[in-house]
């Protein structure tokens, strides 16, 4: 469906994704924290360098601009998901089992990177500027390649329906999770999730199982 492997590899190499040193990783982690707390506009390179206890010139040397910092952060947090999803496709599992593992991995990844998705949600919906998020788009397209292969495998075995809008499946997966997170006070009250432990456990078990059931209902 897509031919993105070479493009994505070149993009990651360009961004030095495979060769980040400890200082660069520290800068990215601080950037994620400050962007989530103060927003992109509310955070300066000076703020990042102060929080990371690194000279401001060093931050600029490694990443250039705030926009490049955001792009690097996206790749740092999301690029390895593509490899993990491809590994699921290669496993000796039925297409249905692969879908279950796909949903598990996707939600676990999003849940562990809540701050990043909070930043992205704001930037994508913001009317203040048009952010260049091509790197994120390339990663998502790569993930869609793997999902497409799993679906096509299921279709070839007459397990999955033929008229499936594959790109919308990830919308259903992510959208359900984001809606749950954005309405946390409501669900905490009606589901009696009055501790962080209960809330996080509900996501990892009940919410993920609900999403799996929803996706399989669309496929079968």
N, C-alpha and C positions, 0 to 999 in steps of 0.2 A: 504493500500500500504506500509506504513512504521509503525513501532511501536516505536515512538520516545518520547512519552509523559514522561514516567518515566525517560528515559535517560536525557532528557532536564531539567526536574525538578531537578534531582541529580546534573547536571552540574551547574545550577543556584545556587543551595544551596551551592555547593562547592566554587563557586565564591562569595558567600554572596550577591547575587544580590538583595535579598529581604530585606537586612539589612545594606545598605550603610548609614553611618553617613554623616554629613555635610562636614567634612574634606575630606572624601573619594570622595564625589561628586565633591568638589572643585578641588581635585587633577586630577580627570578624565577630568574635563572641561578644565583645564590648559593643560593637556596632549594632548587633542584633538586639541587645538589651536596651540601648538608648533609643534606637528607632522605634521599638515597641512601646517604650515609656513616654517618649517626647514627640514621636512622629519624625518623619523625614525632614520636614521644614524646620522643626524645633531643635534639631541636632546639628551641630557644626563639626567640622573636622577637628577644631580645637577641643570641643567637648570630648570627642572620641580619644584624642591623644592624651588628654588629661586623665580620663577614666582608666585608660590602658597603661598610663604612666610611661608613655613613649613619646619621643620628640615629634612634634607636628610635621616636620619635614620628612620623617621616616614613614608616617602614614601616607603622605602624598607620594612618596617615592614608590611604595609598594603598590598602591591602588589608584593614585591619581585623584579622581574626583569622588564626591559622594555617590554619584550615579554608578560609577564603576565599583564602588564598595558594595552597593546594593546588588549589583549584578554578580559580583564575586560571592556574596553571601548566599544568594539564591542557588548558585551552582554548588557551593560548599555543602549546603544542606540537602540538596535534592538530586544531584547527579548520580550518586551511587544507587538510587532507587531503581534506575533503569536496569542496571546489572542484576540486582536482586530479583526484579520481575522476570528478566530473561531466564534466570536460573529456575524459576518456577515453571516456565514453559518447557524447559528441557527435562524436568523430572518425569519419572515414569508414573504418572498419575492420570486419572480420568479427567476430561475437560471440566467436569463439575468440581472435582477436588482442586483443580488448578484455580478455578474461579474463587473458591472458598479461601485458598491461600493468598490469592491476589488481593481480595478484600481485606483480609487480616493484615497483610503487609502495608497496604495503602493507608488504612486507618491508623495503624501503629505509627507509621512514619509521620502522618499529619499531626497526630496527637503529641508526638515528641517534639514537633517543630511549631507549636501553637503560635509562638511569638512571630516567627517568620510569616506565617499565613495571615496573622493580624496586620503586619506591615504591608503585605501584598494586597490584601483586601482594601486597605485604605488607599494605597497608591493607584490601584486600578480603577477604583470608584471616584477618585478625586478629580475635580475639574480644573485644578490649579495648573496642571502641566500634563503633557503627554510623555509618560516615562517610556524609555526604550527597554522593554522587557523581552527582547528577542531571545535571550539566553534561556529564560524560563519557558518560553513557547517551544523552543527546540527540545528541551528536556521533556515537556509534556507530550510532544509529538512522538518522541522516542518511546515513552511509556505506552502510548496508544498503539504503536506497532505491535508490542507484545500482547496486549489485550486482543487486538485484531486476530493475531495468529491463534490464540486460545479459542476464540469464538469460531473461527473458520475450521479449526480442528473438530470442534463439537458439531458444527454443521455438516461436515463431511461424514460424520458418524451417525447423522440423523438424530442427534441428541438435542441440539439447539434449533430453534426456528430460523427460517431463512430471512425474514423481514425484520432484522434487528438494527436499530440505529446505534451502532457501536460507540461513536463519540459521546453520545448522551449517557452512556452507562457510567462513565467517570463523573459526569455531572451529578448523577443520582447518588453515587457513593460519597463524593465530597460534599455535595449540597446538603445531604441529610446530616452529616457530621457537623458542618458549619452552622446549620440551623439549630441543632441541639446546643452547641456551645454559645451561640448568640442569645439563646433564651434560657441560659443556665438558671436564673432565679425561679422561673416558672417550673422547670423540670425538677429542680431541687425540692420545691414545695409539693408538687403533685405526686412525685415518686418517692418522697421521703428520703432524699439523698442529702442528709444534713451534715455529713462529714466529707472531707476530700477523699477519704478512702472509699466510701460508698459511691461517690460520684465517679471516681476514676474506674472503680470496679464495674459499674454499670456500663460505662463506655466500652471497656475491654470485653465484656461478656454479652450483655443484653443488646446494646446498640449495634455492635458488630454483627451479632446473629440476625438482628432485624434487617440490616442492610444486605446480608447474604441472602436471606429469604426473599427480599424485594428484587434483587438482581436475578436470582434464579427463576422467579415468577415471570420476569420479562424475557428470559431466555428459553424457557421450556414450554 
